[in-house]
C-alpha cells in the first residue's frame, strides 16, 4: 500500500472524497492482488501447520487433524505407504481449490511491480 501513487489519493481528496471512500474505492481495489497473494500463503501455512492444530484441539481419538491422521496411516513399521500417498493426495484437494480459485490475483500480485508503465 505504501507503493501506491500518492497523486491518486490527493486527486480524490481534492474531489471531496473522505478517508473511507479513498480506502474503499482506490486503495482496496489496487491492493487486491497483494492481499489475495497473502491470503493464499496464509491459508496454506495454516492448513499445513500440524503443531497449532494439535495445540488447539488437544488429545483424543475424536480430535485428530488430517495431517496427524495421515501420519497414523503409515503404521508402526512404515509398510502402508500406498495408503499414505493416496491420503496425502486427497488432502491436497482443498489447498488446490483455494489456489486455483485465487490464481489470477496471485499472478497479478507477482507481476504488479515488474513492469513500469509509461
C-alpha positions as CSV (number, residue, x, y, z in Angstrom):
1,X,0.0,0.0,0.0
2,X,3.0,2.3,0.5
3,X,3.9,1.9,-3.1
4,X,0.6,3.2,-4.4
5,X,0.8,6.6,-6.1
6,X,0.0,9.4,-3.7
7,X,-1.2,11.6,-6.5
8,X,-4.3,9.4,-7.0
9,X,-5.2,9.8,-3.3
10,X,-4.6,13.6,-3.4
11,X,-6.8,13.9,-6.5
12,X,-9.6,12.0,-4.7
13,X,-9.2,14.2,-1.7
14,X,-9.4,17.3,-4.0
15,X,-12.7,15.9,-5.4
16,X,-14.1,15.7,-1.9
17,X,-13.6,12.0,-1.0
18,X,-13.4,11.0,2.6
19,X,-10.7,8.7,4.0
20,X,-13.1,5.8,4.0
21,X,-14.1,6.5,0.4
22,X,-10.5,6.7,-0.7
23,X,-9.7,3.4,1.0
24,X,-12.8,1.6,-0.4
25,X,-12.7,2.9,-4.0
26,X,-8.9,3.4,-4.6
27,X,-6.7,1.6,-2.1
28,X,-8.6,-1.7,-1.7
29,X,-9.0,-2.4,-5.4
30,X,-5.4,-1.6,-6.2
31,X,-4.2,-3.8,-3.3
32,X,-6.4,-6.7,-4.1
33,X,-3.7,-8.8,-5.9
34,X,-1.3,-8.4,-3.0
35,X,-4.0,-9.2,-0.4
36,X,-5.0,-12.3,-2.4
37,X,-1.4,-13.5,-2.5
38,X,-1.1,-13.0,1.2
39,X,-4.4,-14.9,1.7
40,X,-3.1,-17.9,-0.3
41,X,0.1,-18.1,1.6
42,X,-1.6,-17.7,4.9
43,X,-4.2,-20.4,4.2
44,X,-1.5,-22.9,3.0
45,X,0.6,-22.2,6.1
46,X,-2.3,-22.7,8.5
47,X,-3.6,-25.8,6.5
48,X,-0.2,-27.5,6.8
49,X,0.6,-26.5,10.4
50,X,0.2,-29.6,12.5
51,X,1.5,-28.2,15.7
52,X,-1.0,-25.4,16.0
53,X,-3.9,-27.7,15.2
54,X,-2.8,-30.2,17.8
55,X,-2.4,-27.5,20.5
56,X,-5.9,-26.1,19.9
57,X,-7.6,-29.5,19.6
58,X,-5.8,-31.3,22.4
59,X,-5.7,-35.0,22.7
60,X,-8.3,-37.7,22.0
61,X,-9.4,-40.0,19.2
62,X,-12.2,-37.7,18.1
63,X,-9.9,-34.7,17.9
64,X,-7.4,-35.6,15.2
65,X,-6.4,-33.4,12.3
66,X,-5.9,-34.6,8.8
67,X,-2.1,-34.5,8.9
68,X,-2.0,-36.4,12.2
69,X,-4.3,-39.0,10.7
70,X,-2.1,-39.3,7.7
71,X,0.9,-40.0,9.9
72,X,-1.1,-42.7,11.7
73,X,-1.9,-44.4,8.3
74,X,1.8,-45.2,7.8
75,X,1.7,-47.8,10.5
76,X,4.4,-48.6,13.1
77,X,6.7,-50.3,10.5
78,X,6.1,-48.0,7.6
79,X,4.5,-50.7,5.4
80,X,1.3,-48.9,4.4
81,X,3.0,-46.3,2.2
82,X,0.3,-46.7,-0.6
83,X,-2.4,-45.7,1.8
84,X,-0.3,-42.7,3.0
85,X,0.3,-41.5,-0.6
86,X,-3.4,-41.8,-1.5
87,X,-4.4,-40.0,1.7
88,X,-1.9,-37.2,1.0
89,X,-3.3,-36.8,-2.5
90,X,-6.8,-36.5,-1.1
91,X,-5.7,-33.9,1.5
92,X,-4.2,-31.6,-1.2
93,X,-7.6,-31.1,-2.8
94,X,-8.7,-28.2,-0.6
95,X,-5.5,-26.2,-0.9
96,X,-5.5,-26.8,-4.6
97,X,-9.1,-25.5,-4.9
98,X,-8.1,-22.3,-3.0
99,X,-5.0,-21.8,-5.1
100,X,-6.8,-22.3,-8.4
101,X,-9.7,-20.0,-7.4
102,X,-7.3,-17.2,-6.4
103,X,-4.6,-17.8,-9.0
104,X,-5.4,-14.8,-11.2
105,X,-5.0,-12.5,-8.2
106,X,-1.8,-14.3,-7.3
107,X,-0.3,-13.8,-10.7
108,X,-1.3,-10.1,-10.7
109,X,0.3,-9.7,-7.3
110,X,3.6,-11.2,-8.6
111,X,3.6,-9.0,-11.7
112,X,2.5,-5.8,-10.0
113,X,5.9,-4.1,-9.7
114,X,7.7,-5.8,-12.6
115,X,6.7,-3.6,-15.5
116,X,6.8,0.2,-15.3
117,X,4.1,1.8,-17.3
118,X,4.8,4.9,-19.4
